[in-house]
Amino acid sequence: MGLFNDLGKKFEKLKQTAESSADGEATHGCKECETLLYTDYDECPECGSDSVVPVRQD
């Protein structure tokens, strides 16, 4: 079971690194869970809310 825990931790770290480096390119976001999204969704893929809105790009 230790192998799966190690792989899970490494994957989560990689995911967080990728998300943080791409945050500046997000086009939409969920008002409920504040997840940044890169395309328009009818529902948030993280929490299922229909509160997906465009983010303001300065």
C-alpha positions as CSV (number, residue, x, y, z in Angstrom):
1,M,0.0,0.0,0.0
2,G,3.0,2.3,0.5
3,L,3.7,2.4,-3.2
4,F,0.2,3.8,-3.9
5,N,0.4,6.4,-1.2
6,D,3.8,7.6,-2.6
7,L,2.4,7.7,-6.1
8,G,-0.7,9.6,-4.9
9,K,1.4,12.2,-3.1
10,K,3.7,12.7,-6.2
11,F,0.7,13.0,-8.5
12,E,-1.0,15.6,-6.2
13,K,2.2,17.6,-6.0
14,L,2.5,17.5,-9.8
15,K,-1.2,18.5,-10.2
16,Q,-0.8,21.5,-7.8
17,T,2.4,22.7,-9.6
18,A,0.6,22.5,-13.0
19,E,-2.5,24.3,-11.6
20,S,-0.5,27.1,-10.0
21,S,1.6,27.7,-13.2
22,A,-1.5,27.9,-15.3
23,D,-3.6,30.1,-13.0
24,G,-2.9,33.2,-15.1
25,E,-4.5,31.6,-18.2
26,A,-7.9,30.7,-16.7
27,T,-10.9,32.0,-18.6
28,H,-13.6,31.0,-16.2
29,G,-14.1,30.2,-12.5
30,C,-16.6,28.7,-10.1
31,K,-18.1,31.2,-7.7
32,E,-19.0,28.4,-5.2
33,C,-15.6,26.6,-4.8
34,E,-13.4,29.1,-6.5
35,T,-11.9,26.6,-8.9
36,L,-10.2,28.2,-11.9
37,L,-11.3,26.7,-15.3
38,Y,-9.8,27.0,-18.8
39,T,-13.0,26.6,-20.8
40,D,-16.6,27.5,-20.2
41,Y,-18.6,24.8,-18.4
42,D,-22.3,24.6,-17.6
43,E,-21.4,23.0,-14.3
44,C,-18.2,23.1,-12.3
45,P,-16.3,19.8,-12.7
46,E,-15.1,20.0,-9.1
47,C,-18.3,20.8,-7.1
48,G,-21.1,20.5,-9.6
49,S,-22.4,24.0,-9.1
50,D,-23.9,25.9,-12.0
51,S,-22.1,29.1,-10.9
52,V,-19.4,29.1,-13.5
53,V,-18.6,32.7,-14.7
54,P,-15.9,34.3,-16.9
55,V,-12.9,35.7,-15.0
56,R,-11.8,39.2,-15.7
57,Q,-8.6,39.4,-17.6
58,D,-6.7,42.7,-17.2
